Amino acid sequence: MDETNWVALGLLMGSVLLAALYGLAASGHFPAEFRPQKLQRGWGALVLWGTMVATGLAGAVALVLAWRPLPWYATVIGGGAALLFAPLLLQSLPDSFVNGRRGLLVLCAGAVVLAALMWRAA
């Protein structure tokens, strides 16, 4: 009988979902002329680029850590389902959240926290 680690699967799916939401939200800030003035220079640019690096690392860490406790098919199906669900969820979020610094910070922080929890679960 298959013994899937459901906690690790849930954390992986949450990490992939938040990383995908972050990627979709961040893609709206490119090219630079589409960014709000607050994100074009100074602290805003640091928030944009810093959260991009942190979210990418968190997503990579979650995937690597999921490889050990989860069978490959559960990783592919769970991660794929989260990727497919992300655009639908993003549509329900307010534009002010998605297009601003707050959305970038919240989605990045969520991805980092879930990757850290994945570290404990794996």
Steps between C-alpha positions, in 0.01 A plus 500: 500500500619848415611706800492857373620767739190721483655782702796523262264488201285780640805714574636437150170594340478815712858596413444448129171690515656800675805500273274488193280780638814702566628436148172610348485812718865589431459450125258793500791727596691437178599687289603777736256757366211289634631520858359748747741785579561354845650183348717663234788611721638497851332277757228404255749352257670319787164354606427382146837340431562374855164327525555352156823333617352388832189350338707318239723352768201403715334324208819314412555395863142374530535292183831351605371418848181344360701256294600295805170433683267502197477264206575672170143468373357672810751784455408544133123477553497720812730764354315498169163541668632798697639656180167458323306651790725810539353716218146433622591605851689808382187630326317511833766718665455879488706689240643729767649194674633332187648814344672637811781428738269339752413214265863433417599497867210286623530238226879483541475469879241224468720304259801537730302391808359193324847404374631530858213280624581255223854484639353386833258251339760335276 
